[in-house]
Amino acid sequence: MEFIARHPALIPTETCEALVALFKDADKRKVTAPGRTGVHVDKKRKDSTDLHSAKVPEKLREKYASPIEDYFKCLADAHRAYTERFAELQYPKTFEHGIYSFNIQRYYPGGQAYHAWHYETAHPEVAHRILAWMTYLNTVDSGGETEFLHQSLKVKPEQGLTLIWPAGFTHTHRGLPHTEGLKYIITGWFEYAPRGRRV
């Protein structure tokens, strides 16, 4: 069993396009940044431009409030389906967990990608991550797959397709480069409340 939930076209086209527009607006305001692995920028490991939710200006949060809300309603439905299938993830069998941040990422063709094999709980400070989630905000026809090492699986980027998978080492993965157009994703985690933060 892969334990990777795939929800084709979960997110409507207009919502995906609005989230890309949010990224572009933020990029114009110079609040995007080179993608990091942990606290470091290392383009040999991850070469992207990122918009972290903490950096979204209040004016853009207001402008894009509706598509952001629509997105997370859809994602909540997907999470509910996952926890219904794997009941061990439901309270009180485990602690309640939620979403506390998101990250929109842009990859240019010709070499940009999350090159390094990685998983989402590879440091004690992020051990509170339970599940990873990701939605492709546009379709990429020339590479750009998400490759899962131990599942021998490559997932093609298709607009609206949403993935949910366990955050641990069993789901080590990487992003592959593409050759044409731009690639946009939104990603994050279902996690226990981060240290010092109350639900």
Secondary structure in CASP SS format (residue, H / E / C, confidence):
PFRMAT SS
TARGET T0000
AUTHOR 0000-0000-0000
METHOD secondary structure of the structure
MODEL  1
M C 1.00
E C 1.00
F C 1.00
I C 1.00
A E 1.00
R E 1.00
H E 1.00
P C 1.00
A C 1.00
L C 1.00
I C 1.00
P C 1.00
T H 1.00
E H 1.00
T H 1.00
C H 1.00
E H 1.00
A H 1.00
L H 1.00
V H 1.00
A H 1.00
L H 1.00
F H 1.00
K H 1.00
D H 1.00
A H 1.00
D H 1.00
K H 1.00
R C 1.00
K C 1.00
V C 1.00
T C 1.00
A E 1.00
P E 1.00
G C 1.00
R C 1.00
T E 1.00
G C 1.00
V C 1.00
H E 1.00
V C 1.00
D C 1.00
K C 1.00
K C 1.00
R C 1.00
K E 1.00
D C 1.00
S C 1.00
T E 1.00
D E 1.00
L E 1.00
H E 1.00
S H 1.00
A H 1.00
K H 1.00
V C 1.00
P C 1.00
E H 1.00
K H 1.00
L H 1.00
R H 1.00
E H 1.00
K H 1.00
Y C 1.00
A H 1.00
S H 1.00
P H 1.00
I H 1.00
E H 1.00
D H 1.00
Y H 1.00
F H 1.00
K H 1.00
C H 1.00
L H 1.00
A H 1.00
D H 1.00
A H 1.00
H H 1.00
R H 1.00
A H 1.00
Y H 1.00
T H 1.00
E H 1.00
R H 1.00
F C 1.00
A H 1.00
E H 1.00
L H 1.00
Q C 1.00
Y C 1.00
P C 1.00
K C 1.00
T C 1.00
F C 1.00
E C 1.00
H C 1.00
G E 1.00
I C 1.00
Y C 1.00
S C 1.00
F C 1.00
N E 1.00
I E 1.00
Q E 1.00
R E 1.00
Y E 1.00
Y C 1.00
P C 1.00
G C 1.00
G C 1.00
Q C 1.00
A C 1.00
Y E 1.00
H C 1.00
A C 1.00
W C 1.00
H E 1.00
Y C 1.00
E C 1.00
T C 1.00
A C 1.00
H C 1.00
P H 1.00
E H 1.00
V H 1.00
A C 1.00
H C 1.00
R E 1.00
I E 1.00
L E 1.00
A E 1.00
W E 1.00
M E 1.00
T E 1.00
Y E 1.00
L C 1.00
N C 1.00
T C 1.00
V C 1.00
D C 1.00
S C 1.00
G E 1.00
G C 1.00
E C 1.00
T E 1.00
E E 1.00
F E 1.00
L C 1.00
H C 1.00
Q C 1.00
S C 1.00
L E 1.00
K E 1.00
V E 1.00
K C 1.00
P C 1.00
E C 1.00
Q C 1.00
G C 1.00
L C 1.00
T E 1.00
L E 1.00
I E 1.00
W E 1.00
P E 1.00
A C 1.00
G C 1.00
F H 1.00
T H 1.00
H H 1.00
T C 1.00
H E 1.00
R E 1.00
G E 1.00
L C 1.00
P C 1.00
H E 1.00
T C 1.00
E C 1.00
G C 1.00
L C 1.00
K E 1.00
Y E 1.00
I E 1.00
I E 1.00
T E 1.00
G E 1.00
W E 1.00
F E 1.00
E E 1.00
Y C 1.00
A C 1.00
P C 1.00
R C 1.00
G C 1.00
R C 1.00
R C 1.00
V C 1.00
END
